[in-house]
Amino acid sequence: MREKISKLIDVKSIVTLSLTAVFGILSLKGTLSAEQFQTVFTTVIAFYFGSQHQKNS
């Protein structure tokens, strides 16, 4: 369990989670359109999971 928590605290995870939160808030406020949110969110998540997959291989 402690190992999983320490993996969540690495820099990529913090950046991914903070970007997701910021773009979610901006989207809810109406500052971003749905298309802009979807593009940014998809890019960030794809990069995060792609780098995690490459790291585990």
N, C-alpha and C positions, 0 to 999 in steps of 0.2 A: 504494500500500500504506500509506504513512504517513497519507494522508488517511482511510482506513478506520479505522485505529487511533485517530486523533484523534476520529472520530465516536463510537467506542465509549466514549470517556472523558468524554462529556458527562454531566451530572447525571442525566438521565432514565435513561440506560443503567446508571449505577452503582446507582441506586435499584432499578431493575428486577432487575438481577442479584443484588443483595444480598438483596432480598425473596425472590427465588426460592430462594436458598441457605438463608436462615433458615427459610422454611416447609418446604423439603425436609428440613432437619435435624430440625425439630420433628415432622414427619410420620414420619420414620424412628424417632425416639425413642418415638413413640406418644402424644405430647402432643396432637396434632391428629388428628381423624378424616379419613377420605378425602374426605368431602363438604366439610369446611371447607377442606382444602387445595385441592381442585378449584375451589371458589368464589373463593378469594383469588387463586390462580394465574391463572385465566381472566380475572378482572377486571384484574389487573396487566398481563398480556400483551396483552389487548385494548386497554387504554389506551395502552400503549407503541407497538404497531403502528398504532393509529388516529392517534396524534399524529405518527408518522413518515410515514404516508400523507398526512396533511393538510399536513405540512411540505413534502413533495416535490411537491405539486400546485400 
